[in-house]
């Protein structure tokens, strides 16, 4: 039984999209996935990547992923990491894979002297909430995420 974590490679774009689609299906949001394989290839492996991905393999089989990017805190005056998505395929759960992915990102934060490691979790996802609490995460109850997309984004941009 062996777990290997590695940075995603350009030939992983299809795998990353598959993980995203599997996660979205679990979250009952598959209908919202617009991303394509070329999107991931461009943004993770282009000349100036702005998003990064770690792949977990269990005995050589793709088992999960963590997709993340750098943020910046004006209050701390430092960069941080925002975990956009983490997912472990159901057949591989219970083996410490998600914990290993999270520890890897926590180690990166410490090694790079980053100030924060943050992510969102759907409030109905009790297993994920329990998992994150077990890692020492605390909810930011006073903060509410805001989002502008589609027509509202176009209207805002137009002034």
N, C-alpha and C positions, 0 to 999 in steps of 0.2 A: 504494500500500500504506500504509494508515494504521491505527494502533492508538489507541483512545480508552479511557481508564479513567474511570469515573464511579461515584459512590455509587449504590447501588440505590435505586429509587423504589417506592412502594406498588404500582404496576402490574407490578412485577417478581416478585411472590410466586410466580407459576406458573413463571417462568423459573428462579428459585432452586431450587424443588422439582425441576424437570427436571434441573438441574445436579447436585443432591444424588443423585438417582436414577441418573444416568449415572456419577457417581463410585462410588456403592455397587455398581453393576453391575461396574465395572472391578475393584473390590476383592473381588468375589464375596460381597458383603454385602447385596445388594438385598433379600433376605428380611427384613433387620432394619430397613428404613426404615419408620417409623410416622408420620413428619412429614407434615403436610398443608399445603396452600396457606394455609388460615386460620392455622395455627401460625406460619408465616413472616410473614404480614401482621400478626399480633398482636405478635410479639416484635421484629420489625425496625422496624415503623412505628407502634406504639402510642404512648400518651402518654409512656411512660418506656422507650425502647428499651434493651435490655441486650446486644444483639448487633447487629453491623453487617456490611455486605456491600459489596464493590466489584465492579463488573461490567466485564469487558473486552469491547470490541467491535472486531472487525476489519472495516474498511470497512463499518461499520454493522451487521454481523451479530454476534449474541451468541456469543462465543468462549470465555469462561471466567469464573470468579468466585473471590473469596476471601472467606470468611465468618469473622469474628473478633470477639473481645470483650476487654474490659479485665480484667486480673488485678491482684493486688497482691503484692509481695514484702515480707515483714516484714524480711528480712535487708537488703534494699536501701532499704527505707523509701520505695518508689516503686511506682507502677503500671507495668504492662507490657501487652503485647498477646499474646494467645494466638490463634494461627491454627487455627481448628477444621477448616476445609476449604479446599483450593485445588484447582482443577480447570480444565484446558483441554481442550476437545473435540479428539479426535484429528485432525480435519481442519485444525486451526489450530496444531498443535504445531510446534515448531522455528522459531517466529517471534519468540521473546523475550517472549511474553505472560506466562508464569509469572514470568519474571524481573522484568518490569515491575510485576506485582502485588506481588511480594515487595519490590521497591525502594520502591514506594509506601508500604507498611506500615513499612518501615525509616525512611523519611523522616518519617512520622507520629511514630514513636518519638522521633526526634531533635527534631523540632519541639515535641513536648509534654513533652520531658525525661523520657521513660519509661525504666525501667531494664532491661527485657528484651523480647525478641521470641522467642517459643517456639512449638513445634508438635510433634506426634507424626508418626511415619512407620512404616508397617508394615515389619517387618524383611525381608520377602521382596521388597519393592518396590525392587529394585536401581536402576532408572533414577531414581526419586525420591531415593534415598539419594545417588547420585552428583551429582544436581542440587543438593541441599542442601549437600553438601560443597563444591561449586564456588562456592557463595555465602559460604562461611566458617563454616557451621554445624558444631557439634561435638556428638557424641552424649553424653548423660548416662547413661553405662553404670551408674553406681552407684544410679540411681533407677529404680524400677519403679512404673508407674501402677497404682493400685488403683481398683476400681469396685464400687459396690453399686447394684443395680437390682431392679425387680420385687418378688417375694416377699421377698427378702432385705432390701430397703429398707423394706418394710412392717414386717417383723419387728424390724429395728433401731429404727425409729421408735416402735414399740409398747413397746420396752424389755423 
